Amino acid sequence: SDSYIAAVYEHSVILSEETNLPVSPEDALELMNKNMDVLEIAVKAAAQQGAHIIVTPEDGIYGWVFTRETIYPYLEDVPDPQVNWIPCTDPERFGPAPVQKRLSCMARSNSIYVVANIGDKKPCNSSDPKCPEDGRYQYNTDVVFDSEGKLVARYHKYNLFITETYFNYPEPEYVTFNTSFGNFGVFTCADILFHDPAVVLASKLQVDTVLFPTAWGNTLPLLSAIQFHSAWAMGMRVNFLSANTRNSSVDMTGSGIYGPNGPIAYHYNTETENGQLLIAQLNSRPHLSPTYPPAVNWSSYATSIKHFSPTDQDFTAVIYYDLFTFMELTKIEGNHTVCQKDLCCHLSYRMAEKQEDEVYVLGAFDGLHIVEGEYYLQICTLLKCKSTDLKTCGQPVATAQTRFEAFSLSGTFDTSYVFPEVLLSGVQLAPGEFQILSDGRLISQNGTSKPVLTVALFGRWYEKDPPHPQQASP
Ligand SMILES: NC(=O)CCCC[C@@H]1SC[C@@H]2NC(=O)N[C@@H]21
């Protein structure tokens, strides 16, 4: 079929009160069943609305902040999908698997693909020199059950976040599966920041849709969930189904159904702790669509022009631990260039009116980010500073009043992996309000519907990354 209906569910996870002390397997299952009760309602609702597939969040069944011992009662042995297993009809085939049984039955009884995030355990012994001291590998794992309840995909998260000390790093896996409504790939949360497996799935294996269970804490001004995940879908030109966990204490909200041309449906809620089901229709094979966006040469425009108005007004300030070079946009309109190392960023803009109590800056960063993960960035950004004090530029701010009637942002990137972001006041996306030109300009010709928080070209220069922790020598 040419199109299909996708659902993502932002789940307000019910957390265990005690994650420092081990609980019994029965108590662990009781908590997981409480979460699965809620997920089951969403699965039924999605199926009733015609969805072919539903994605649920990372950590959505057992929560977070465990030790290796305290996560253990929540884990199940998840077999390789090649075994052809329907846990709903043959639950004990590989030992106790109540969580897989329940997810499989949800998929089967509602005739819908179900994507969930659970924990896998694999026993090992001293014949394996890498076997952990406690005799088992523990993996953060995405599973997919097809509409008959068969396990069709198992993915072990490769890029663990800094807090996930209770899981092991697996070898990299590139997990795909085929359906009548397209070819799917699976990865999770921090994976989106790295080359493997994310870029391999989208570029080399050419999946149509990425399934993305996540537990993403929002980090403005560049890394809120809806902002970065929709930008990645546009930059990589794939469908992207992102289901975030909802938890205000760790700033988690922001789920969406994104296409190569921009957001199709999204949700960002800081008002309540409620869950939220999103449903939308997508192209099954977006690269065959007449509207599929052309490949972009991200540096073509920026390297072809002379620097706009050189200035000695540059200053530095920090975005999420990275020292950017900035210049203030003092006039209602202008053309400016700001450079850091090899990266020069060009901006042409016209504001609707200059608000005296708001400061906007153009910024550039070319360097290795080293906090909560190590990855090489090249970023050009136009953003609103938190206050009129230039030292606050780059600090999180969620509202703005300044409208831009037009802008054009470009940069002399050394990488072809650039993710275009436009984030508006109230942490809202701007579907259809900007364009990516094939020469690498991110432009808005008619302005945006709300005031601007951030416009960015978020570049990842993967070749400059240090080795992955799994590959690094001890
Ligand atoms: N569960 C995860 O793997 C989350 C990882 C991504 C978190 C992103 S990366 C930069 C920001 N820091 C955060 O705390 N959240 C954002």
PDBQT file of the ligand as one rigid body, heavy atoms in Angstrom, charges set to zero:
ROOT
HETATM    1  N1  LIG A 501      17.587   7.841  27.403  1.00  0.00    +0.000 N 
HETATM    2  C1  LIG A 501      18.476   8.404  26.603  1.00  0.00    +0.000 C 
HETATM    3  O1  LIG A 501      19.238   7.735  25.925  1.00  0.00    +0.000 OA
HETATM    4  C2  LIG A 501      18.454   9.908  26.555  1.00  0.00    +0.000 C 
HETATM    5  C3  LIG A 501      19.608  10.452  25.769  1.00  0.00    +0.000 C 
HETATM    6  C4  LIG A 501      19.399  11.733  25.058  1.00  0.00    +0.000 C 
HETATM    7  C5  LIG A 501      19.187  12.909  25.918  1.00  0.00    +0.000 C 
HETATM    8  C6  LIG A 501      19.362  14.178  25.188  1.00  0.00    +0.000 C 
HETATM    9  S1  LIG A 501      21.039  14.306  24.718  1.00  0.00    +0.000 SA
HETATM   10  C7  LIG A 501      21.280  15.892  25.283  1.00  0.00    +0.000 C 
HETATM   11  C8  LIG A 501      20.281  16.157  26.263  1.00  0.00    +0.000 C 
HETATM   12  N2  LIG A 501      20.596  15.830  27.628  1.00  0.00    +0.000 N 
HETATM   13  C9  LIG A 501      19.572  15.286  28.239  1.00  0.00    +0.000 C 
HETATM   14  O2  LIG A 501      19.498  15.054  29.456  1.00  0.00    +0.000 OA
HETATM   15  N3  LIG A 501      18.600  15.062  27.346  1.00  0.00    +0.000 N 
HETATM   16  C10 LIG A 501      19.029  15.366  26.015  1.00  0.00    +0.000 C 
ENDROOT
TORSDOF 0
